């Protein structure tokens, strides 16, 4: 029997197991899930269940029959991928499209690279980007929160990001930050309530599942970039623009739950800071000058690919290592 197992980084000694981490993140996502159920009703429930069940089934089948290895669906990673994929989708998305997204996330972005710990890109983000490119009309038709929580009928409308990109100064002034805090706005089902996402962030910090470095650096960079972009129209306008860019779209969801993925993010604190800043910059460049109103998914996806370089060039000095000048 081969008792020597060599796996990719990160190699972190901790009392927290992989299942504990996965289920800890799932617990942190409960507030946002409850808000999505309240505002988007049965559609949110069906999309989430379809995504989770599809991810679990696809991972089991691939491991059992293609890779010929013992399935590891009990560790919670497939469930977490399913929830995060669902949180990046509109609640009125046809369920067969959700299944395709789950297949791409698990089969291509995760298992094709060797499974958990080996994937280069965040599987849920890869699934979301695949669906956005393949089904742009369905993926950008956003339901307005319903007054009938368990109804499948939903009206659609413009999102805050569309208003920020194509609207006027008057339309920006009309945006209400309170609605973004509680979630009474259109958008992907898991990204609409800032308070719910921040509760999850506080829980993960308390449980030491993640550190503050990546989320805070992303959020701060987005705020500063947006403020500087709008300063030409006055401080009040710039402050409002920064506030809306932080609270709207996938900034909080991506910064807290997607960019902090252990496998696809840097290992060192300095690397995390650089990673977060660059994600914030790329997000705002796409939002302000790109073809899409949202850039968070693309920014994290791009930086996932840069993570190995960050780990290589910002790795800590080995104990006893001698560098130039004898230091």
N, C-alpha and C positions, 0 to 999 in steps of 0.2 A: 504493500500500500504506500502511495506517495503522501508523506506527511508534510512535505514542504509546499506551501501554497504561496505563490508570489502574485500579488495583485497590484493594480495601479494605485497611485496616490488619490486621496489623502490617507495617510496612516496616522490615525489619531487614537491615543489610548484614553478611553473614557469609560465611565460606568454606565453610560447610556447605550443601549443596543439599537440596532437598526430598526426593529419594529417599534421600539419606544419613541424614536425620532419621528417615524412616519405617522404613528397614531397621535403623537403630540401635535404635529402640524394639522392633522385632521380635526383635532379638538379645537385648535385655534381658528379653524375655518367655519366652525359651527355658527358664530354670530352672523357672519356674512351670508351663510346659507339660509338662515332663518329670515333675514331681511329680504333675500331674493324670493323666498316663498311668499312672503307677505305682499310684496309689490308685483311680482310676476306670476304668482299663483301656480296652477297645475302645470303650465308649460315649463317652469323652472324645475319642478320635481321630475317631470318626464325626461327632460334633457340630461339632468344630473344622473338619474338612475340608468338611463341608456348608456351614457358615457362610462360610468363606473362598471356596470355589468360587462360591457363590451371589452374594456381594458383588461379586466380580470380573466374573462374567457379567452381572449386572444393570447394573453401571456401564458395561461395554463396550456393551451393547445400547442403553442410554439415550443415551450419547454418540454412538454410530454412527448410530442410526436415528431418534431423537427430536430430539436437539439438532443433528444433522448436523455434528458436529465430530470432530476426530481424537481417538480414545480415548487416555486417559492412565493406563491401568491399570498401566503399567510403573513409575510413581513409587512404588508400594507402599502408597498410602493406602487402596485398597480391601482389600488383604490385611490391613492393620493393623486396619481396621474389622471385618473378618470375625473375626479372632482375638480382639479385645476383646469383640465381641458374644458369641462362644462362651464366653469366660471369665466372662461374667455369666449363664450358663445352667446348669441342672442337666444332668449327663451322661446322664440317662435321658429327656431331652425328645424327643418324637417329631420326626423329621427334617423333616417337612413344616411343623411349626411354626417350626423354625429357618429354613427357606427364607422363610417369611412375615416373620419378623423381619429378615432380610437385605434383603428387598424394601423394607420400610418404612425401614430405616436408610439405604439407598442412594438409593432413589427419592424418598422424601419428605423425610427429614432432611438429605440432602446435595445431590442433584442438582436438586431442586425450587428450591433457593436459588441455584443456579448452579455447584455443584461445589466442589471443594477451595478453601478460602480465603474462601468466601462464606457457608458454613453458620453459622447462629446457634447451633445446639445440637449437642453431640457426637453424631454419627450412631449410634455403638454404644449409647450410653445411651438415645437416643430409641427405638431398636429394642427394647432391653430393657424399657423402660417400656411400650411398646406391647404387647408380649407379656404382661407382668405384668397389665395391665388386661384384655386380651382373653382370656387363658387362665390365670386365677389358680390353679386347681387344679394344672395341669401345671407351672406355674412355681414352685410352692411345695412340690413333692414332692421331697424331697432324698434322694439315695442315700447310704447309708453306705459308706465306702471298703471295697472288696472284697479278700478274701484271695487271689482268683484274678484277677490283673491283666488278663488278656485276656478275661474273662468279660463277657457282656452282661447276665447276671442280677444284680440288685442289690436289697438290702433298703433300705427307707427308714426314716427316723427323724427325731426333732426336732433342730433345729440349736441351736447355742449361743445365738443371738439369741432364739430362742423361749424358752429356759430363762431368759435374762436378763429377758425381758419378763413371762413368766407364772410363772416358778419361784419357789422360796422361798430364804431365806438358806442353807439346807442344800444345796440343789441348786447354788447359786453356789459354795459352798465345795468342792463335788465336781468342779468343772471343772478340767481340767489344761492349763496354759499350754503345756506341752511338746508336746502334740498339735497345738495351733494353730501352733506354730513349725515343725513338720515337715510338717503337712498331713493328719494322720490323723483327719479330722473330716468331717462332712457339710456340704454347701454347694455353691455354684456352683463349677464345675470349676477356675476360675483364681484363686480368692480364698482357698484353704484353707491355703497354706503361707506363713507370715510370712517365714521365712528366704529362700525362693526370691524373693519379691517384693522384699525388701530387697537381695538381690544385684543384681537388676535396677535398683533405685534407685541403688546405688553405681556401677554401670556407666554409667548415664545421666549422673550427676554427673561422673564421670571424663571422659566424652566431651563434656561440656558441652552435652548435648542439652536438659536442663532445668536449672533452678536449684532450690535447696532451699526457697525461700520458701513456695510453695503446699503441698507435702506436709508440711513440718514444722509449719506453722500449722494445718493440718487436724488432724493427729495430736495436737498439743499441746492444741488446743481440745477435741477429743473426750475426751482424758484428764482435763483439768481439769474439764470439765462433768460427766463421770461421777463423778469424785471428790467434787465438791461435792454432787451429787445423792445420794450414798450416805453422806456424812459423818455424818448423823444416826444411823446404825447402827454408828458406830465407825470409826476410822482404818483398821483392818485390812480391814473390809468394803469401805470406800470405795476402798482401793487395789486390792483384787481386782476390784471392779466396773470401775474405770478400765482395768485391765490387760485384762480380757476384752472390753470394748467396743473397744479399740484392735486387739486381735488377731483378733477375730471379724468375720464378715460382710465387707462390701466396703470397709472403711475404708482399708486399705493399697493394695488394687488401685485404688480410686477416687482416692485422694490422689496416688499415684505416677504412674499411667498414664492416668487419665481426666480429672482436673481440670487437668492440666498441658498439655492440648491447646493448641497455639499459637493456633489460630483462635478458640477460644471462651473463652479466659482473658485477664485483663488484661495490658497491656503493661508497666506500670511496676512497680517493686518494691513501692512502697507499695500500689498497687492489688492486687498479688498477695497481700500480707499480709492486707488487708481481705477479699479474696475467700476466702482459706483459712479465716479465722476465722469468717466467716458460713456457709460450708459446714459447718464443724464444729458450729456452734450449731444449724443447721437439722437436721442429721443426728440430733443427740441429742434435739432436741425431738420429732421424728417417732418415734425409737426408744422414748422414755420415755412419750410421751402420744399418739402417733398410732395409726392403725389397723394399720399395718404394723410388724413387728419391725425391719425394715431401712429406713433413710432416706437412705442415701448417694446412690443414683441420683437420687432426687427432689431432694436438696439441690444436687447439681452441676447438674442440669437447670435448676432455678430460678435459680441464680447465673449460668448461661450467658446467660440472658435479661437479667440485670442488668449483665453485663460492659460493654456499650456505655456505660452510665451511669457506671460506674467509670472507664472510659477517658476520658470527657468531663470529669469533675470532678477527676480525679487525674492529669491530664496534666502533664508537666514544662513549665516556663516556656521559651518560645522564646528563642533567643539574641538579645539586644538588645531584648527586650520590656520596655516600661515599664508598671509597674502603679501602683496607688494610692500616693500620697505620694511619687511620683517614684522608688520603689525598683525 
